[in-house]
């Protein structure tokens, strides 16, 4: 049996600059920044005190969904986006049964650092040494068993499957910043191979929280532009000093093309190719010559049967870190050759920060919207050109351009590289 064609028939997202496709896309084309000073906990003492997070209170989303007050933030957003994506695709019934699956890229949610500190304090012996058995007793008494399970990544997947009645397959993927790009890629492959007829791919991340901020500050990768939050995320700009941690969710409904046509569904885009690679270099840095990123892009092009000149837009990983932006630029030029100068390249992270596990799904949705409307969102805060980053990054203002096919790049800690290629239906 030949390869089946796979299309996107529904999608939705929750981001710091807009909830839902229309609100998000309007803000993205206008170059709105969602980065602000952290207000939901005290960031005093942290080198980076800014983040990109959804400003509305969680109850505004939780109560209309019929969810309890203790449901996790990432689950609330994931269920909202998933339900809306399936509504656009034609209703939740199209995913029920053994021929449908759900793939989720997420890291789950950590227990609050202050809560862990209190448990450790209570578990001390008189000499101030923490005893493991006493710590576990305190830990178990502080959290019910189901609450502990909710902090694990697979909880998000289980809740979506339960909510939507998806029984065919469930998979949770955690490969840092490529998690949801891989979730989309593996969902795409399962449908194309004929193992599934339809799949929901979701990226979910809500980690603008004390323990994650501490961790990323220790790694030295976050921007310290606390005095001008809206200017802090500046991919490819010479004055970039690190990324901004963000939160969000993206959900996409994928299905086999002939099935979508029989249902009379509106096809938003075709997923034509997927490429993945591993640098096998360092945990926290990509190969300096960009060969892993380049390989993922080449594999996506080959998978789609397209030439580099068939692609018009790259939604870049574009984190706003000095090394990543330089290496990605190098990789794009290696893959596209002279055509790289004709490409439009922009970074969604300039507006919503780095949503880590959710980035791939959110950025693929952005890419599909660009194809739909023949409009490329900008890279905002691009003010001082970097001689080593010398492509057309669509600085500060959206551009209307003819687009046939586009790629969305995701590169992550651990040397993971993923590229998704979509084209107009």
Secondary structure, DSSP 8 states (H G I E B T S, - for coil): -----EEEEEEEEEETTEESHHHHHHHHHHT---EEE--SS--TT-S--EEE---S-THHHHTTTT--TT--HHHHHHHHHHHHHHHHHT-GGGG-BTTEEEEEEE------HHHHHHHHHHTB-TTS-B-HHHHHHHHHHHS-HHHHHHTSTHHHHHHHHHHHTB-SEEEEE--GGGHHHHHHHHHHHHHHHTS-SEEEEEEEE---SHHHHHHHHHHT-B---TT-GGGT--TTBTT---B-BB-EEEEEEEEEHHHHHHHT----EEEEEEEEEE--S-SS---TT-HHHHHHHHHHHHHHT--GGG--EEE----S-HHHHHHHHHHHHHHHGGGGGG-EEE-THHHH-B-GGGHHHHHHHHHHHHHHHTEE--BTT--SBBTTB-S---BSS-EE---SEEEEEEEETTTEEEEEEEE--
